[in-house]
Amino acid sequence: MNIRLLALLTASIFFSAAAMPSRLAAQMQPEHQPGKTYYVVKTLKTLGGTQGGANTVTDNGWVEGWATLPGDQSEHAVLWRGGTTTDLGTLGGPNSASSFPGTNTNGVIVGNSETSGIDPYDEDFCTFSLGMAYLCQGFRWQNGQMTALPTLGGNNSWATGVNHRGQIAGFAETSTQDPSCVAPQVFDYEAVVWGPKQGEIREFPPFSGDTISAATDINDNGQVVGCSGACATATPTACAHALLWQHGSVTSLGSLGGVMDNLALFVNNRGDVVGASDLPGDATAHGFLWSQGNGMQDLGTLPGDFSTFAVAINDEGQVVGQSCDQSGNCRAFFWQGGVMTDLNALVLPGSSLYLTGASDINNRGEIAGYAYDPTTGDSPAFLAIPCDDGHADDEGCKEQAGDATAASGQGNARTRVTLPEEVREQLPGQMRFAHNHTGLLKAN
C-alpha cells in the first residue's frame, strides 16, 4: 500500500526521484536572527499506525487530517483536540481522510471516504491505493456524525473545504460518460458547493474549452478556487487552468509559464490565492501567490531546491507549503513578506521531527503538516506553535523560555535532511492536490 504523507503535494510531476542512500545529513542551523519567530513542535498521535498527516488547523486550535491504523494498511480521518486523537470513522469502507486545508471553527469537518460499495467502473476516485476501487463520497462530519454528500448524477464525490457559513467546496461526478476521459476515469466531474442548506448543491463550470473542474477551497465571502482541464483522474496533470469563481463568473489566474499543472489550492478572506503552477517547459512547478492587484507571483524555492507547492495562506498573508530538491528530499517552508524560510530552521529544541511539508496556517500563526522522525522511522503529523506574544502561556513555550539554548535561537540544528528512500517514495503522495495518500490529484 502506497501510504502518502501532504500537499500538501510533492508530485512526481514536479521532480524525478532518484535513488539516494538511507542516511541523514544534518547541517547546523544559522545563528539566531532577531525578529524571527521560533516554534515548539508537537507530534500528533496516530490511530495505532506509524503515519499521519495534519491538513487543517483552525483558529480555535482544532487540527484535522488522517492517520493510519495498526499495520498501516488503512487510514481514517481524525481530529486532534486537547491532546486527544478522535477517529472520525468512515462511510462504510476501509479508508477516509480530511484531505485539504480548510477552516471552520463551528465543529464542521469535511473530507472523503470510501463506502462499502465497489465502483463498477473501477475508477478508484478516492485513490487510497488498496488495490480495490471502492465508491468514494465526500463527507460532512459534526458532533460525531459523518454524512455523505451527493454527486451530480455520477458515482463519486469529494469534499475539500468549508467556510464559517457552512458552505462546503469540492467536486462531484456528473452522469456524463465522456469518451475523451483518460482511463481509468469514465465520468466528467465538476466543482461544486454544497449547502449551507441541507441537500443544496451548486455547480461551478470549468474554464472555456475545458471539460472537468474541481474546487479546492471556499472562503467566508463565498469565493471559490480550484482548477479545470481535460477529463482524467483527479491529479495535478488534469489541471490546465488555476481558477477563481466569484460573482457568478470564472477567472483564470494565469500561470508561471507552463501549460499544465496549474492549480489554485487555498483562498483567504482577503481574496489572496495560493497554489502551484508549472514553469515554461512543464518540467517543474513553483508555488505562487495571486492577488487581485498584483496577479500571480512566483514564490521561488528554498536554496538548492527544484520545486515548491504553496498550500495555504492565512488572513495575515503568511504562506506555508513544501519545497523539494530534484531527488525528492522535501521540507516545510514558511513565507512572509517576500522571504521563504525552512520551517525546520525555526524549530526549538525538544523535537526529533524533521518537517517535510506544511499544510495549513491559522490566523494565530499555528502550522500543521507532515513530518519524519529519524529516531523511529515514523512519519507522523505535527503541529507547530509559534512562541510569540499570543502564545506566551503555552506550556511548550514556557518551558523553552528559560532554556539558554532556545533563548539564543539555536533551534533544532537541522536545516536539511537526506530522507531514506522509502520515505521519499511516499512523498509524492504526501503533499497532493488532495492531501490524501496518493493525492487528489494523485500524482503517481
RODREN-450535 format. One record per residue (C-alpha): residue number from 0; residue in one letter; y, x, z. Coordinates in steps of 0.25 Angstrom, whole numbers, plus 5000, padded with zeros to 4 digits. Each point is the difference from the previous one (the first is absolute). Layout:
<sites>
+------+------+------+------+------+
: resi : resn :   yy :   xx :   zz :
+------+------+------+------+------+
:  NUM :    A :    Y :    X :    Z :
...
+------+------+------+------+------+
</sites>
This chain:
<sites>
+------+------+------+------+------+
: resi : resn :   yy :   xx :   zz :
+------+------+------+------+------+
:    0 :    M : 5000 : 5000 : 5000 :
:    1 :    N : 5013 : 5006 : 4996 :
:    2 :    I : 5009 : 4997 : 5012 :
:    3 :    R : 5015 : 5001 : 4998 :
:    4 :    L : 5010 : 5004 : 5010 :
:    5 :    L : 5019 : 4995 : 4994 :
:    6 :    A : 5009 : 4998 : 4990 :
:    7 :    L : 5002 : 4999 : 5003 :
:    8 :    L : 4994 : 5008 : 4986 :
:    9 :    T : 4996 : 5013 : 4996 :
:   10 :    A : 4994 : 4996 : 4987 :
:   11 :    S : 4991 : 5008 : 4991 :
:   12 :    I : 5010 : 4997 : 4989 :
:   13 :    F : 5011 : 5008 : 5008 :
:   14 :    F : 4992 : 5013 : 5001 :
:   15 :    S : 4987 : 5006 : 4996 :
:   16 :    A : 4991 : 5003 : 5012 :
:   17 :    A : 4994 : 5014 : 5000 :
:   18 :    A : 4989 : 5006 : 5009 :
:   19 :    M : 5006 : 5007 : 5012 :
:   20 :    P : 4994 : 5007 : 5012 :
:   21 :    S : 4998 : 4991 : 5012 :
:   22 :    R : 5009 : 5008 : 5009 :
:   23 :    L : 5013 : 4997 : 5007 :
:   24 :    A : 5012 : 5009 : 4996 :
:   25 :    A : 5012 : 4998 : 5010 :
:   26 :    Q : 5014 : 5005 : 4999 :
:   27 :    M : 5009 : 5002 : 5011 :
:   28 :    Q : 5011 : 4989 : 5001 :
:   29 :    P : 5014 : 5005 : 4998 :
:   30 :    E : 5009 : 5001 : 5012 :
:   31 :    H : 5007 : 4988 : 5006 :
:   32 :    Q : 5011 : 4994 : 4992 :
:   33 :    P : 5011 : 4993 : 5008 :
:   34 :    G : 5001 : 4985 : 4996 :
:   35 :    K : 4986 : 4998 : 4996 :
:   36 :    T : 4992 : 4989 : 5007 :
:   37 :    Y : 4986 : 5004 : 5005 :
:   38 :    Y : 4988 : 4991 : 5001 :
:   39 :    V : 4989 : 4998 : 5010 :
:   40 :    V : 4987 : 4996 : 4992 :
:   41 :    K : 4990 : 4990 : 5005 :
:   42 :    T : 4986 : 4999 : 4995 :
:   43 :    L : 4996 : 4985 : 4997 :
:   44 :    K : 4986 : 4996 : 5004 :
:   45 :    T : 4990 : 4996 : 4989 :
:   46 :    L : 4989 : 4989 : 5002 :
:   47 :    G : 4990 : 5010 : 5002 :
:   48 :    G : 5000 : 5008 : 4987 :
:   49 :    T : 5007 : 5013 : 4997 :
:   50 :    Q : 5011 : 4995 : 4990 :
:   51 :    G : 5012 : 4991 : 5001 :
:   52 :    G : 5014 : 4997 : 4994 :
:   53 :    A : 5013 : 4995 : 5005 :
:   54 :    N : 5008 : 4993 : 4989 :
:   55 :    T : 5010 : 4992 : 5008 :
:   56 :    V : 5008 : 5002 : 5013 :
:   57 :    T : 5009 : 4988 : 5003 :
:   58 :    D : 5014 : 5001 : 5008 :
:   59 :    N : 4992 : 4994 : 5012 :
:   60 :    G : 4990 : 5011 : 5000 :
:   61 :    W : 4988 : 4993 : 4994 :
:   62 :    V : 4992 : 5010 : 4991 :
:   63 :    E : 4991 : 4994 : 4989 :
:   64 :    G : 4990 : 5006 : 4990 :
:   65 :    W : 4985 : 5002 : 5000 :
:   66 :    A : 4989 : 5008 : 5007 :
:   67 :    T : 4985 : 5003 : 4997 :
:   68 :    L : 4989 : 4994 : 5009 :
:   69 :    P : 4989 : 5009 : 5005 :
:   70 :    G : 4993 : 5008 : 4989 :
:   71 :    D : 5013 : 4999 : 4991 :
:   72 :    Q : 4992 : 4990 : 4990 :
:   73 :    S : 5011 : 4989 : 5002 :
:   74 :    E : 5014 : 4998 : 5005 :
:   75 :    H : 5008 : 4988 : 5006 :
:   76 :    A : 5015 : 4997 : 5000 :
:   77 :    V : 5005 : 5004 : 5014 :
:   78 :    L : 5012 : 4998 : 5009 :
:   79 :    W : 5004 : 5011 : 5010 :
:   80 :    R : 5009 : 4995 : 5011 :
:   81 :    G : 5002 : 5004 : 5014 :
:   82 :    G : 4989 : 5010 : 5000 :
:   83 :    T : 4990 : 4990 : 4995 :
:   84 :    T : 4993 : 5000 : 4986 :
:   85 :    T : 4997 : 4986 : 4996 :
:   86 :    D : 4990 : 4997 : 4989 :
:   87 :    L : 5005 : 4989 : 4991 :
:   88 :    G : 4987 : 4997 : 4993 :
:   89 :    T : 4997 : 4996 : 4986 :
:   90 :    L : 4999 : 4988 : 4991 :
:   91 :    G : 4985 : 5001 : 5001 :
:   92 :    G : 4998 : 5012 : 4992 :
:   93 :    P : 4998 : 5014 : 5006 :
:   94 :    N : 5014 : 5006 : 4998 :
:   95 :    S : 5014 : 4997 : 5002 :
:   96 :    A : 5013 : 5007 : 5001 :
:   97 :    S : 5015 : 4999 : 5003 :
:   98 :    S : 5003 : 5008 : 4988 :
:   99 :    F : 5015 : 5001 : 4997 :
:  100 :    P : 5013 : 5004 : 5009 :
:  101 :    G : 5006 : 4986 : 5003 :
:  102 :    T : 5009 : 4995 : 5011 :
:  103 :    N : 4999 : 4988 : 5009 :
:  104 :    T : 5002 : 4999 : 5015 :
:  105 :    N : 4996 : 4986 : 5001 :
:  106 :    G : 4985 : 5003 : 5001 :
:  107 :    V : 4996 : 4998 : 4986 :
:  108 :    I : 4991 : 5011 : 4993 :
:  109 :    V : 4996 : 5000 : 4985 :
:  110 :    G : 4990 : 5007 : 4992 :
:  111 :    N : 4987 : 4998 : 4992 :
:  112 :    S : 4986 : 4997 : 5004 :
:  113 :    E : 4986 : 4999 : 4993 :
:  114 :    T : 4994 : 4987 : 5001 :
:  115 :    S : 4985 : 4997 : 5001 :
:  116 :    G : 4999 : 4996 : 4985 :
:  117 :    I : 4997 : 5010 : 4989 :
:  118 :    D : 5010 : 5001 : 4988 :
:  119 :    P : 4992 : 4994 : 4988 :
:  120 :    Y : 5009 : 5009 : 4991 :
:  121 :    D : 4997 : 5013 : 5009 :
:  122 :    E : 5015 : 5003 : 5000 :
:  123 :    D : 5000 : 5006 : 5014 :
:  124 :    F : 5014 : 4996 : 5002 :
:  125 :    C : 5001 : 5005 : 5015 :
:  126 :    T : 4995 : 5014 : 4995 :
:  127 :    F : 4993 : 5003 : 5014 :
:  128 :    S : 4989 : 5008 : 4992 :
:  129 :    L : 4988 : 4994 : 5006 :
:  130 :    G : 4992 : 4999 : 4987 :
:  131 :    M : 5001 : 4985 : 5001 :
:  132 :    A : 5012 : 4992 : 4994 :
:  133 :    Y : 5003 : 4989 : 5011 :
:  134 :    L : 5010 : 4990 : 4997 :
:  135 :    C : 5014 : 5004 : 5005 :
:  136 :    Q : 5010 : 4992 : 5007 :
:  137 :    G : 5014 : 5003 : 5005 :
:  138 :    F : 5001 : 4995 : 5015 :
:  139 :    R : 5010 : 4996 : 5010 :
:  140 :    W : 4997 : 5003 : 5015 :
:  141 :    Q : 5007 : 4994 : 5012 :
:  142 :    N : 4996 : 4997 : 5014 :
:  143 :    G : 4985 : 5005 : 4998 :
:  144 :    Q : 4998 : 4992 : 4987 :
:  145 :    M : 4998 : 5005 : 4986 :
:  146 :    T : 5003 : 4991 : 4989 :
:  147 :    A : 4997 : 5002 : 4985 :
:  148 :    L : 5012 : 4999 : 4990 :
:  149 :    P : 4998 : 4992 : 4987 :
:  150 :    T : 4999 : 5006 : 4986 :
:  151 :    L : 5006 : 4995 : 4987 :
:  152 :    G : 4987 : 4995 : 4995 :
:  153 :    G : 4992 : 5013 : 4999 :
:  154 :    N : 4991 : 5005 : 5011 :
:  155 :    N : 5008 : 5011 : 5007 :
:  156 :    S : 5013 : 5002 : 5007 :
:  157 :    W : 5007 : 5011 : 5009 :
:  158 :    A : 5011 : 4999 : 5010 :
:  159 :    T : 5009 : 5012 : 5002 :
:  160 :    G : 5013 : 4997 : 5008 :
:  161 :    V : 5006 : 4989 : 5009 :
:  162 :    N : 5014 : 4998 : 5004 :
:  163 :    H : 5006 : 4993 : 5012 :
:  164 :    R : 5002 : 4987 : 4993 :
:  165 :    G : 4984 : 4999 : 4998 :
:  166 :    Q : 5000 : 5003 : 4985 :
:  167 :    I : 4988 : 5008 : 4996 :
:  168 :    A : 5001 : 5009 : 4988 :
:  169 :    G : 4987 : 5004 : 4992 :
:  170 :    F : 4993 : 4997 : 4987 :
:  171 :    A : 4989 : 4991 : 4995 :
:  172 :    E : 4991 : 4998 : 4989 :
:  173 :    T : 5003 : 4989 : 4990 :
:  174 :    S : 4989 : 4992 : 4992 :
:  175 :    T : 5003 : 5007 : 4987 :
:  176 :    Q : 4989 : 5009 : 4996 :
:  177 :    D : 5007 : 5011 : 4992 :
:  178 :    P : 4992 : 5007 : 4989 :
:  179 :    S : 5010 : 5012 : 5001 :
:  180 :    C : 4997 : 5003 : 5014 :
:  181 :    V : 4994 : 5013 : 5003 :
:  182 :    A : 4986 : 4999 : 5006 :
:  183 :    P : 4996 : 4996 : 5011 :
:  184 :    Q : 5013 : 4991 : 5001 :
:  185 :    V : 4998 : 4987 : 4993 :
:  186 :    F : 5011 : 4991 : 5004 :
:  187 :    D : 5015 : 5002 : 5000 :
:  188 :    Y : 5007 : 5000 : 5013 :
:  189 :    E : 5015 : 4997 : 5004 :
:  190 :    A : 5009 : 5004 : 5011 :
:  191 :    V : 5002 : 4988 : 5010 :
:  192 :    V : 5007 : 4996 : 5013 :
:  193 :    W : 4992 : 4991 : 5009 :
:  194 :    G : 5008 : 4991 : 5010 :
:  195 :    P : 5007 : 4998 : 5008 :
:  196 :    K : 4994 : 4986 : 5000 :
:  197 :    Q : 4985 : 4999 : 5000 :
:  198 :    G : 4994 : 4999 : 4986 :
:  199 :    E : 5013 : 5005 : 4994 :
:  200 :    I : 4998 : 5010 : 4989 :
:  201 :    R : 5011 : 5005 : 4990 :
:  202 :    E : 4997 : 5009 : 4988 :
:  203 :    F : 5008 : 5012 : 4996 :
:  204 :    P : 4998 : 5004 : 4985 :
:  205 :    P : 4998 : 5014 : 4994 :
:  206 :    F : 5011 : 5007 : 4992 :
:  207 :    S : 5001 : 4997 : 4986 :
:  208 :    G : 4988 : 5004 : 4992 :
:  209 :    D : 4991 : 5003 : 5012 :
:  210 :    T : 4988 : 4991 : 5003 :
:  211 :    I : 4998 : 5002 : 5015 :
:  212 :    S : 5009 : 5001 : 5012 :
:  213 :    A : 4998 : 5004 : 5015 :
:  214 :    A : 5010 : 4998 : 5012 :
:  215 :    T : 4999 : 5011 : 5011 :
:  216 :    D : 5011 : 4995 : 5010 :
:  217 :    I : 5011 : 4990 : 5003 :
:  218 :    N : 5012 : 5001 : 5009 :
:  219 :    D : 5007 : 4990 : 5008 :
:  220 :    N : 5009 : 4997 : 4989 :
:  221 :    G : 4989 : 4996 : 4991 :
:  222 :    Q : 5001 : 5012 : 4991 :
:  223 :    V : 4986 : 5003 : 4995 :
:  224 :    V : 4995 : 5014 : 4994 :
:  225 :    G : 4988 : 5004 : 4993 :
:  226 :    C : 4996 : 5004 : 4985 :
:  227 :    S : 4994 : 4994 : 4987 :
:  228 :    G : 4993 : 5006 : 4989 :
:  229 :    A : 4987 : 4998 : 4992 :
:  230 :    C : 4988 : 4993 : 5005 :
:  231 :    A : 4991 : 5009 : 5008 :
:  232 :    T : 4994 : 5002 : 5014 :
:  233 :    A : 5012 : 5001 : 5010 :
:  234 :    T : 5003 : 5015 : 4999 :
:  235 :    P : 5013 : 5008 : 4998 :
:  236 :    T : 4996 : 5002 : 4986 :
:  237 :    A : 5001 : 4984 : 4998 :
:  238 :    C : 5015 : 5002 : 5003 :
:  239 :    A : 5009 : 5002 : 4988 :
:  240 :    H : 5013 : 4995 : 5007 :
:  241 :    A : 5005 : 5000 : 5014 :
:  242 :    L : 5006 : 4987 : 5003 :
:  243 :    L : 5010 : 4992 : 5009 :
:  244 :    W : 4999 : 4985 : 4999 :
:  245 :    Q : 5013 : 4993 : 5006 :
:  246 :    H : 5008 : 4988 : 4997 :
:  247 :    G : 4990 : 4994 : 4990 :
:  248 :    S : 5000 : 5012 : 4991 :
:  249 :    V : 4992 : 5013 : 4999 :
:  250 :    T : 5006 : 5014 : 4999 :
:  251 :    S : 4993 : 5013 : 4995 :
:  252 :    L : 5005 : 5011 : 5010 :
:  253 :    G : 4998 : 5011 : 4989 :
:  254 :    S : 4991 : 5012 : 5001 :
:  255 :    L : 5001 : 5015 : 5003 :
:  256 :    G : 4997 : 5003 : 4985 :
:  257 :    G : 4985 : 4996 : 4999 :
:  258 :    V : 4995 : 4987 : 4994 :
:  259 :    M : 4988 : 4998 : 5010 :
:  260 :    D : 4998 : 4999 : 5015 :
:  261 :    N : 5014 : 4994 : 5003 :
:  262 :    L : 4999 : 4992 : 5013 :
:  263 :    A : 5010 : 4994 : 5010 :
:  264 :    L : 4993 : 4999 : 5013 :
:  265 :    F : 5010 : 4996 : 5011 :
:  266 :    V : 5014 : 4994 : 5001 :
:  267 :    N : 5008 : 5000 : 5013 :
:  268 :    N : 5010 : 4989 : 5004 :
:  269 :    R : 5011 : 5007 : 4993 :
:  270 :    G : 4993 : 4999 : 4986 :
:  271 :    D : 4996 : 5015 : 5000 :
:  272 :    V : 4987 : 5002 : 4993 :
:  273 :    V : 4990 : 5012 : 5001 :
:  274 :    G : 4987 : 5003 : 4992 :
:  275 :    A : 4995 : 5010 : 4990 :
:  276 :    S : 5002 : 5003 : 4985 :
:  277 :    D : 4994 : 5010 : 4990 :
:  278 :    L : 5009 : 5011 : 4995 :
:  279 :    P : 5001 : 5003 : 4985 :
:  280 :    G : 4986 : 5002 : 4994 :
:  281 :    D : 4993 : 4992 : 5011 :
:  282 :    A : 4993 : 5012 : 5006 :
:  283 :    T : 5006 : 4998 : 5014 :
:  284 :    A : 5008 : 4990 : 5008 :
:  285 :    H : 5011 : 5001 : 5010 :
:  286 :    G : 5005 : 4990 : 5011 :
:  287 :    F : 5013 : 4993 : 4997 :
:  288 :    L : 5011 : 4993 : 5007 :
:  289 :    W : 5007 : 4989 : 4992 :
:  290 :    S : 5013 : 4993 : 5004 :
:  291 :    Q : 5009 : 4990 : 4992 :
:  292 :    G : 5011 : 5010 : 5000 :
:  293 :    N : 4993 : 5013 : 4997 :
:  294 :    G : 4988 : 4996 : 4992 :
:  295 :    M : 4987 : 5008 : 5001 :
:  296 :    Q : 5001 : 5013 : 5008 :
:  297 :    D : 4989 : 5010 : 4999 :
:  298 :    L : 4996 : 5004 : 5015 :
:  299 :    G : 4993 : 5013 : 4995 :
:  300 :    T : 4989 : 5007 : 5008 :
:  301 :    L : 4998 : 5008 : 5012 :
:  302 :    P : 5001 : 5015 : 4997 :
:  303 :    G : 4987 : 5005 : 4992 :
:  304 :    D : 4995 : 4986 : 4997 :
:  305 :    F : 4997 : 4992 : 4987 :
:  306 :    S : 5002 : 4986 : 5002 :
:  307 :    T : 5006 : 4990 : 5010 :
:  308 :    F : 4998 : 4985 : 5003 :
:  309 :    A : 5012 : 4993 : 5008 :
:  310 :    V : 4993 : 4989 : 5008 :
:  311 :    A : 5010 : 4993 : 5009 :
:  312 :    I : 5015 : 5000 : 5003 :
:  313 :    N : 5007 : 4994 : 5013 :
:  314 :    D : 5013 : 4993 : 5000 :
:  315 :    E : 5007 : 5013 : 5005 :
:  316 :    G : 4996 : 5007 : 4986 :
:  317 :    Q : 4989 : 5009 : 5006 :
:  318 :    V : 4988 : 5001 : 4990 :
:  319 :    V : 4986 : 5005 : 5003 :
:  320 :    G : 4988 : 5003 : 4991 :
:  321 :    Q : 4990 : 5011 : 4996 :
:  322 :    S : 5002 : 5013 : 4993 :
:  323 :    C : 4988 : 5007 : 4993 :
:  324 :    D : 4997 : 5014 : 4994 :
:  325 :    Q : 4992 : 5001 : 4987 :
:  326 :    S : 4987 : 5002 : 5008 :
:  327 :    G : 5002 : 4987 : 5007 :
:  328 :    N : 5005 : 5005 : 5014 :
:  329 :    C : 5009 : 4989 : 5004 :
:  330 :    R : 5010 : 4999 : 5012 :
:  331 :    A : 5009 : 4989 : 5005 :
:  332 :    F : 5015 : 5001 : 4997 :
:  333 :    F : 5013 : 4995 : 5006 :
:  334 :    W : 5012 : 4998 : 4991 :
:  335 :    Q : 5014 : 4998 : 5005 :
:  336 :    G : 5014 : 5003 : 4993 :
:  337 :    G : 4994 : 5007 : 4989 :
:  338 :    V : 4991 : 5009 : 5008 :
:  339 :    M : 4985 : 4999 : 5000 :
:  340 :    T : 4993 : 5006 : 5012 :
:  341 :    D : 4985 : 5003 : 5003 :
:  342 :    L : 4997 : 4990 : 5012 :
:  343 :    N : 4990 : 5010 : 5005 :
:  344 :    A : 5012 : 5010 : 5003 :
:  345 :    L : 5006 : 4989 : 5009 :
:  346 :    V : 4988 : 4997 : 5009 :
:  347 :    L : 5001 : 5005 : 5014 :
:  348 :    P : 4988 : 5007 : 5007 :
:  349 :    G : 4989 : 4991 : 5006 :
:  350 :    S : 4994 : 4995 : 4987 :
:  351 :    S : 4989 : 5007 : 4992 :
:  352 :    L : 5002 : 4990 : 4988 :
:  353 :    Y : 5005 : 5005 : 4986 :
:  354 :    L : 5008 : 4989 : 4994 :
:  355 :    T : 4995 : 4998 : 4985 :
:  356 :    G : 5008 : 4988 : 4997 :
:  357 :    A : 5011 : 4990 : 5006 :
:  358 :    S : 4999 : 4986 : 4996 :
:  359 :    D : 5012 : 4993 : 5008 :
:  360 :    I : 5012 : 5002 : 5008 :
:  361 :    N : 5007 : 4989 : 5008 :
:  362 :    N : 5014 : 4999 : 5004 :
:  363 :    R : 4998 : 5007 : 5013 :
:  364 :    G : 4995 : 5012 : 4992 :
:  365 :    E : 4986 : 4999 : 5004 :
:  366 :    I : 4990 : 5005 : 4989 :
:  367 :    A : 4986 : 4995 : 4997 :
:  368 :    G : 4990 : 5007 : 4991 :
:  369 :    Y : 4987 : 5008 : 4997 :
:  370 :    A : 4995 : 5013 : 5007 :
:  371 :    Y : 4989 : 5010 : 5000 :
:  372 :    D : 4995 : 5006 : 5013 :
:  373 :    P : 4995 : 5015 : 4998 :
:  374 :    T : 4994 : 5000 : 5014 :
:  375 :    T : 4991 : 4988 : 4997 :
:  376 :    G : 5000 : 4998 : 4985 :
:  377 :    D : 5004 : 4986 : 5002 :
:  378 :    S : 5011 : 4993 : 4991 :
:  379 :    P : 5007 : 4990 : 5010 :
:  380 :    A : 5013 : 4992 : 4999 :
:  381 :    F : 5012 : 5005 : 5007 :
:  382 :    L : 5013 : 4995 : 5006 :
:  383 :    A : 5012 : 5010 : 5001 :
:  384 :    I : 5010 : 4997 : 5011 :
:  385 :    P : 5014 : 5007 : 4998 :
:  386 :    C : 5005 : 5006 : 5013 :
:  387 :    D : 5014 : 4995 : 4998 :
:  388 :    D : 5010 : 4992 : 5009 :
:  389 :    G : 4992 : 4987 : 4996 :
:  390 :    H : 4987 : 5005 : 5006 :
:  391 :    A : 5005 : 5008 : 5012 :
:  392 :    D : 4991 : 4992 : 5009 :
:  393 :    D : 4987 : 5002 : 4991 :
:  394 :    E : 4990 : 5007 : 5009 :
:  395 :    G : 4996 : 5010 : 4989 :
:  396 :    C : 5015 : 5004 : 4998 :
:  397 :    K : 5002 : 5000 : 5015 :
:  398 :    E : 4988 : 5010 : 5001 :
:  399 :    Q : 5006 : 5009 : 4989 :
:  400 :    A : 5014 : 5000 : 5006 :
:  401 :    G : 4996 : 5010 : 5011 :
:  402 :    D : 4992 : 5009 : 4991 :
:  403 :    A : 5007 : 5013 : 4996 :
:  404 :    T : 4992 : 5001 : 4987 :
:  405 :    A : 5004 : 4986 : 4996 :
:  406 :    A : 5014 : 5002 : 5004 :
:  407 :    S : 5001 : 5012 : 4991 :
:  408 :    G : 4995 : 4992 : 4989 :
:  409 :    Q : 4988 : 5008 : 4996 :
:  410 :    G : 4992 : 4987 : 4997 :
:  411 :    N : 4985 : 5001 : 4997 :
:  412 :    A : 5002 : 5013 : 4992 :
:  413 :    R : 4992 : 4994 : 4988 :
:  414 :    T : 5008 : 4997 : 4987 :
:  415 :    R : 4989 : 5002 : 4990 :
:  416 :    V : 4985 : 4998 : 5000 :
:  417 :    T : 4990 : 5002 : 4990 :
:  418 :    L : 4991 : 4988 : 5001 :
:  419 :    P : 4985 : 5000 : 5000 :
:  420 :    E : 4994 : 4996 : 4986 :
:  421 :    E : 4994 : 4987 : 5006 :
:  422 :    V : 5014 : 4996 : 5005 :
:  423 :    R : 5007 : 5003 : 4987 :
:  424 :    E : 4990 : 4992 : 4993 :
:  425 :    Q : 5003 : 4988 : 5009 :
:  426 :    L : 5015 : 5002 : 4998 :
:  427 :    P : 5002 : 4993 : 4986 :
:  428 :    G : 4996 : 4987 : 5007 :
:  429 :    Q : 5008 : 5002 : 5012 :
:  430 :    M : 5014 : 4998 : 4995 :
:  431 :    R : 4998 : 4990 : 4990 :
:  432 :    F : 5008 : 4989 : 4993 :
:  433 :    A : 4992 : 4991 : 5009 :
:  434 :    H : 4998 : 5009 : 5012 :
:  435 :    N : 4985 : 4996 : 5001 :
:  436 :    H : 4989 : 5010 : 4999 :
:  437 :    T : 5000 : 5002 : 4985 :
:  438 :    G : 5013 : 4995 : 4998 :
:  439 :    L : 5007 : 4988 : 4995 :
:  440 :    L : 5002 : 5005 : 4989 :
:  441 :    K : 4987 : 5007 : 5001 :
:  442 :    A : 5003 : 5014 : 4994 :
:  443 :    N : 4986 : 5005 : 5000 :
+------+------+------+------+------+
</sites>
